Amino acid sequence: MKILAAGDIHGDVGLVKKLAEKAKKENVDLVVLCGDITYAEQSIKNLIGPFKGAAKEVLLIPGNHETVATVDFLAQIYSIKNLHGYSFLYKDIGFFGAGGANIGLFQIDDEEMFSLLKKAHEGVKDAKKKIMVTHVHPSGSKMENFTSFFKGSDGVRKALEELKPDILLCSHVHEAEGIEEKIGNTLVINVGKHGRILEL
């Protein structure tokens, strides 16, 4: 299985088109969008449509630049899956997630973050491989070294340690795009706006 994961698009329609072309060229099965799809919800036009023609499935979560309601609307219009508090099983690979951060339009505290991820995990707990999708990075991760503004989430860290996903996909800290690290047995990746191809 091959996926394209990206985040922090911030309403850049030209970037969406490039990412959609990349998804098509790489023949991905799935596109995963890790939040901040819009720029403060100024426009949602042409931010999902290009992906629909390039991938079989699209999964997304809200970042701190859009609300759950906006992502629910996009999910309904385009028949895609909002992972915020939910899960998705693709063959034997389980995806589960929660969006938002501790700043911006959509703020979420650590307790709620952990609760949503734990609830979402229930749907994929028996999957052969589990991928957790968040917007914000876990506290104590290398990504915190790239910003003095964006604190990592203790809720994400707790979920990572207790639920033990194989991979955590996140974004949020633009300067940390492409950073990878192992926390326990979980590979944590800041996928960034240029997107990351993963073969699972």
C-alpha distance (Angstrom), angle and dihedral (degrees) to the residues before:
residue distance angle dihedral
M1 . . .
K2 3.79 . .
I3 3.81 126.4 .
L4 3.78 137.2 -176.7
A5 3.81 111.8 -144.9
A6 3.81 122.8 -171.5
G7 3.79 140.3 157.0
D8 3.81 142.0 177.2
I9 3.82 94.5 49.4
H10 3.82 89.4 149.5
G11 3.79 97.1 -165.3
D12 3.81 95.7 -53.1
V13 3.82 101.8 151.0
G14 3.81 92.7 -177.3
L15 3.80 89.7 55.3
V16 3.83 90.8 48.9
K17 3.81 89.9 54.7
K18 3.83 90.8 50.5
L19 3.79 91.8 48.5
A20 3.81 91.3 47.9
E21 3.82 89.9 51.2
K22 3.80 89.2 49.8
A23 3.82 90.3 50.7
K24 3.81 90.2 51.3
K25 3.81 95.0 44.8
E26 3.81 92.1 48.4
N27 3.82 90.6 44.5
V28 3.80 93.3 -131.7
D29 3.79 121.6 -172.6
L30 3.77 94.9 -148.6
V31 3.81 141.9 22.1
V32 3.82 116.9 -150.4
L33 3.81 118.3 -165.4
C34 3.80 113.9 -162.7
G35 3.80 99.3 -158.7
D36 3.82 139.1 -87.2
I37 3.78 89.1 85.7
T38 3.81 90.4 150.3
Y39 3.77 132.8 43.3
A40 3.83 101.5 -117.4
E41 3.82 88.6 -40.6
Q42 3.82 92.8 -69.5
S43 3.81 90.8 142.5
I44 3.78 139.0 -7.9
K45 3.81 95.1 -171.3
N46 3.83 115.7 131.9
L47 3.81 94.1 -6.0
I48 3.83 96.9 115.6
G49 3.82 106.3 15.9
P50 3.83 95.9 77.8
F51 3.82 90.7 55.3
K52 3.79 93.3 53.4
G53 3.79 91.3 65.4
A54 3.79 92.8 47.6
A55 3.81 105.8 43.4
K56 3.77 138.4 43.9
E57 3.80 94.4 -134.9
V58 3.81 136.1 15.0
L59 3.80 123.5 -157.4
L60 3.80 123.0 -174.9
I61 3.78 144.9 169.3
P62 3.80 131.4 -162.9
G63 3.79 119.4 -100.5
N64 3.78 124.1 -157.4
H65 3.84 90.6 -81.2
E66 3.81 96.7 64.9
T67 3.78 136.1 38.8
V68 3.79 128.2 -120.3
A69 3.82 87.7 -110.2
T70 3.81 91.4 59.9
V71 3.81 92.6 48.9
D72 3.81 90.6 45.9
F73 3.81 88.0 53.0
L74 3.82 91.8 50.7
A75 3.81 90.2 46.9
Q76 3.79 91.2 52.1
I77 3.81 96.2 44.7
Y78 3.81 94.8 47.7
S79 3.82 99.3 31.8
I80 3.78 92.6 -120.4
K81 3.81 131.3 135.0
N82 3.81 126.5 -97.1
L83 3.82 104.4 -153.8
H84 3.82 94.7 -166.1
G85 3.80 100.3 130.2
Y86 3.81 91.5 -14.3
S87 3.79 141.7 90.2
F88 3.79 138.7 -135.3
L89 3.79 127.7 -158.2
Y90 3.79 118.2 -150.9
K91 3.81 108.9 -175.9
D92 3.83 101.7 -54.8
I93 3.82 96.2 -23.0
G94 3.80 118.8 97.3
F95 3.79 124.0 -154.4
F96 3.81 121.9 -167.1
G97 3.76 131.9 166.4
A98 3.77 158.3 156.5
G99 3.80 129.3 -148.0
G100 3.78 137.2 -154.1
A101 3.80 132.4 66.0
N102 3.78 139.5 -136.8
I103 3.83 93.2 -84.7
G104 3.81 138.1 41.8
L105 3.80 135.7 34.8
F106 3.78 94.1 -33.1
Q107 3.79 111.1 42.7
I108 3.76 123.0 177.8
D109 3.80 128.7 -179.2
D110 3.79 124.8 -132.2
E111 3.78 95.5 -105.7
E112 3.80 93.5 54.2
M113 3.80 91.4 43.2
F114 3.80 92.0 55.6
S115 3.81 92.0 43.7
L116 3.83 92.7 52.4
L117 3.80 92.9 47.1
K118 3.80 92.3 48.0
K119 3.82 90.9 49.5
A120 3.81 92.0 47.3
H121 3.80 91.5 48.0
E122 3.81 91.3 60.7
G123 3.80 89.9 73.9
V124 3.81 94.0 56.6
K125 3.81 103.9 27.6
D126 3.82 91.9 117.7
A127 3.83 95.4 45.6
K128 3.80 117.5 124.4
K129 3.81 90.5 -126.1
K130 3.82 126.5 18.4
I131 3.79 126.4 -154.7
M132 3.79 120.4 -168.9
V133 3.81 117.1 -155.3
T134 3.82 121.9 -159.7
H135 3.77 135.9 153.2
V136 3.79 97.0 -140.5
H137 3.80 123.4 58.7
P138 3.82 124.5 -120.2
S139 3.79 118.9 -93.2
G140 3.79 114.7 -102.3
S141 3.81 92.5 30.2
K142 3.81 126.6 130.6
M143 3.80 89.0 -108.4
E144 3.79 89.9 72.9
N145 3.82 88.2 66.6
F146 3.81 90.1 65.3
T147 3.80 96.4 59.5
S148 3.78 139.3 39.5
F149 3.83 91.1 -168.2
F150 3.79 106.4 52.4
K151 3.77 114.4 62.8
G152 3.79 115.8 -160.7
S153 3.79 120.5 -113.5
D154 3.81 120.7 -99.2
G155 3.83 86.7 -162.0
V156 3.81 91.9 58.2
R157 3.81 90.2 45.9
K158 3.81 91.8 51.2
A159 3.83 91.3 48.5
L160 3.79 90.5 48.4
E161 3.81 91.9 52.0
E162 3.82 96.5 43.1
L163 3.81 102.3 36.0
K164 3.81 95.5 36.8
P165 3.82 101.1 -153.0
D166 3.79 116.9 -168.0
I167 3.81 91.9 -128.1
L168 3.82 135.4 16.4
L169 3.81 115.8 -157.7
C170 3.82 116.1 -163.6
S171 3.82 141.3 146.9
H172 3.86 127.7 178.8
V173 3.84 98.9 117.1
H174 3.80 103.0 76.1
E175 3.80 93.5 -168.4
A176 3.82 90.4 57.4
E177 3.81 95.1 58.3
G178 3.80 110.3 145.7
I179 3.81 94.9 15.0
E180 3.81 112.9 143.1
E181 3.78 130.2 -174.3
K182 3.76 140.5 160.7
I183 3.80 117.2 -118.9
G184 3.78 106.1 -176.0
N185 3.80 103.4 -42.6
T186 3.81 93.7 -31.3
L187 3.80 120.8 105.9
V188 3.83 106.5 -141.5
I189 3.82 115.7 -158.4
N190 3.80 130.3 -176.3
V191 3.81 97.0 -150.1
G192 3.83 96.6 -168.9
K193 3.78 130.4 -166.6
H194 3.80 97.2 -64.8
G195 3.79 90.7 61.5
R196 3.74 135.1 -126.2
I197 3.80 127.3 -118.2
L198 3.80 112.9 -143.7
E199 3.79 127.6 -174.7
L200 3.80 112.9 -154.7
